[in-house]
Amino acid sequence: MPGALTISLSGPITSARILDSHPATIEGTAPRNGPGAELPHGEQADLQGGTGQIPAYDLEAQKAAFSQACQALNTVVARFNEFCGKVFAQNKEDIARLSLEIARKILVKKVEDGDYEIEAIVKEALTNAPGREDVVVHLNPQDLAQCQKAQEAEPAGAFCGVKFVCDPNIGRAECVLENPKGIIESVIEQHLERIGKALIKAE
């Protein structure tokens, strides 16, 4: 058995490289594909043996996949909007009828609770009256006192010259105005009917 080869160096070893292309390792050195091996094309290895960078072709593949996902999502949204439009067009009358029924129930509950301002309702009706002379306003007995009180508080206000009369045929939160030029009705059912027609005609 030959004697051991001894090499004397003047300083510490700072780097080492296997010169041959044989895949086998030499005792005391790292394999070519290990953490200490030199990578081709000058790539710098990290502690796990990777390059520390995502290859360009991987980035392009991710961008392409994301773009396809966005296009698919946009297509789904467009089809959903188209479906909703068709459903609304086919069921417009049913939707309007349902909306009116909900509004009616809400209004009935508010009227029962007294959650309304009869003065504002009468003032709005007066703005639509054909004239302000000899105006007679028919009110429900429960609303009459409130309007008379407002008239007494402001004699020169919006109710100046208006005559309020009790009419049990008029519902709460409603009124009927009459003068020599015509009659104006502010009735909940009529309001709902106009709203329903507007909803059906709406695009």
Rosetta blueprint (number, residue, H / E / L):
1 M L
2 P L
3 G L
4 A L
5 L L
6 T L
7 I L
8 S L
9 L L
10 S L
11 G L
12 P L
13 I L
14 T L
15 S L
16 A L
17 R L
18 I L
19 L L
20 D L
21 S L
22 H L
23 P L
24 A L
25 T L
26 I L
27 E L
28 G L
29 T L
30 A L
31 P L
32 R L
33 N L
34 G L
35 P L
36 G L
37 A L
38 E L
39 L L
40 P H
41 H H
42 G H
43 E L
44 Q L
45 A L
46 D L
47 L L
48 Q L
49 G L
50 G L
51 T L
52 G L
53 Q L
54 I L
55 P L
56 A H
57 Y H
58 D H
59 L H
60 E H
61 A H
62 Q H
63 K H
64 A H
65 A H
66 F H
67 S H
68 Q H
69 A H
70 C H
71 Q H
72 A H
73 L H
74 N H
75 T H
76 V H
77 V H
78 A H
79 R H
80 F H
81 N H
82 E H
83 F H
84 C H
85 G H
86 K H
87 V H
88 F H
89 A H
90 Q H
91 N L
92 K H
93 E H
94 D H
95 I H
96 A H
97 R H
98 L H
99 S H
100 L H
101 E H
102 I H
103 A H
104 R H
105 K H
106 I H
107 L H
108 V H
109 K H
110 K H
111 V H
112 E H
113 D L
114 G L
115 D L
116 Y L
117 E L
118 I H
119 E H
120 A H
121 I H
122 V H
123 K H
124 E H
125 A H
126 L H
127 T H
128 N L
129 A L
130 P L
131 G L
132 R L
133 E L
134 D L
135 V L
136 V E
137 V E
138 H E
139 L E
140 N L
141 P H
142 Q H
143 D H
144 L H
145 A H
146 Q H
147 C H
148 Q H
149 K H
150 A H
151 Q H
152 E H
153 A H
154 E L
155 P L
156 A L
157 G L
158 A L
159 F L
160 C L
161 G L
162 V L
163 K E
164 F E
165 V E
166 C E
167 D L
168 P L
169 N L
170 I L
171 G L
172 R L
173 A L
174 E L
175 C E
176 V E
177 L E
178 E E
179 N E
180 P L
181 K L
182 G E
183 I E
184 I E
185 E E
186 S E
187 V L
188 I H
189 E H
190 Q H
191 H H
192 L H
193 E H
194 R H
195 I H
196 G H
197 K H
198 A H
199 L H
200 I H
201 K H
202 A L
203 E L
